């Protein structure tokens, strides 16, 4: 997704949608996703360039949304928030 600011700059958004509960356990139960897997995918999303056909340029994702069909445990939120290196931390939202 792309959003145009009043200054004519663009913000790019990436979305990860997961079904089930996100937890920080070492080994996830059936139906739950381990936050380490989500973290790895989030880092790949932030590092991967995407092509914007309207501006004809390759750009990086600025903001990331993680949506889960189930609960995101408090431990998983903390682990993910502290796990993204400061140099790659642009923005992240958990819903």
C-alpha positions as CSV (number, residue, x, y, z in Angstrom):
1,X,0.0,0.0,0.0
2,X,1.2,3.5,-0.6
3,X,0.1,6.8,1.0
4,X,1.0,10.3,-0.4
5,X,1.9,12.9,2.2
6,X,0.9,16.6,1.6
7,X,4.6,17.2,0.9
8,X,4.3,14.8,-2.1
9,X,6.5,12.2,-0.4
10,X,5.3,8.6,-0.2
11,X,5.0,6.2,2.6
12,X,4.9,2.5,1.8
13,X,3.1,-0.1,4.0
14,X,3.6,-3.8,4.2
15,X,1.1,-6.2,5.8
16,X,1.5,-9.7,7.3
17,X,-1.8,-11.5,8.1
18,X,-1.6,-14.6,10.2
19,X,-4.4,-16.8,11.4
20,X,-4.4,-18.2,14.9
21,X,-2.6,-17.2,18.0
22,X,0.9,-15.6,17.9
23,X,3.0,-16.7,20.9
24,X,6.6,-16.6,22.0
25,X,6.9,-20.2,23.0
26,X,10.0,-22.1,21.8
27,X,7.9,-24.7,20.0
28,X,4.4,-23.6,18.9
29,X,1.3,-25.8,19.3
30,X,-0.8,-26.7,16.3
31,X,-2.8,-23.6,15.1
32,X,-0.3,-21.2,16.8
33,X,2.5,-19.3,15.0
34,X,5.9,-18.8,16.7
35,X,6.8,-15.1,16.9
36,X,10.4,-15.9,15.8
37,X,9.1,-17.0,12.4
38,X,7.1,-13.7,12.2
39,X,10.1,-11.7,13.2
40,X,12.2,-13.3,10.5
41,X,9.5,-12.5,7.9
42,X,9.2,-8.9,9.2
43,X,13.0,-8.4,8.7
44,X,12.8,-9.8,5.2
45,X,9.9,-7.4,4.4
46,X,11.8,-4.4,5.7
47,X,14.9,-5.3,3.7
48,X,13.2,-6.3,0.4
49,X,12.8,-3.6,-2.2
50,X,9.4,-3.4,-4.0
51,X,8.7,-1.8,-7.4
52,X,6.3,1.1,-7.6
53,X,5.0,1.3,-11.2
54,X,3.6,4.8,-10.8
55,X,7.0,6.3,-9.9
56,X,9.0,3.7,-11.8
57,X,11.4,3.2,-8.9
58,X,12.3,0.5,-6.4
59,X,11.5,1.5,-2.8
60,X,11.7,0.1,0.7
61,X,8.7,-0.6,2.9
62,X,8.4,2.1,5.6
63,X,5.7,0.7,7.9
64,X,4.6,-2.8,8.7
65,X,1.3,-4.1,10.0
66,X,1.0,-7.5,11.6
67,X,-2.6,-8.8,12.0
68,X,-3.5,-12.0,13.7
69,X,-6.9,-13.8,13.6
70,X,-6.2,-14.9,17.2
71,X,-4.5,-13.4,20.2
72,X,-1.0,-11.9,20.1
73,X,0.4,-12.6,23.5
74,X,2.1,-10.0,25.6
75,X,5.4,-11.9,25.5
76,X,5.2,-12.1,21.7
77,X,4.6,-8.3,21.4
78,X,7.5,-7.6,23.7
79,X,9.8,-10.1,21.9
80,X,9.0,-8.7,18.5
81,X,9.3,-5.0,19.6
82,X,12.7,-5.6,21.1
83,X,13.9,-8.0,18.4
84,X,13.9,-5.5,15.5
85,X,17.3,-3.9,15.3
86,X,17.4,-0.1,15.9
87,X,19.0,0.5,12.5
88,X,16.0,-1.2,10.7
89,X,13.3,0.1,13.0
90,X,11.1,2.4,11.0
91,X,7.6,1.6,12.2
92,X,5.7,-1.5,13.2
93,X,2.1,-1.9,14.3
94,X,0.5,-5.0,15.9
95,X,-3.2,-5.6,15.7
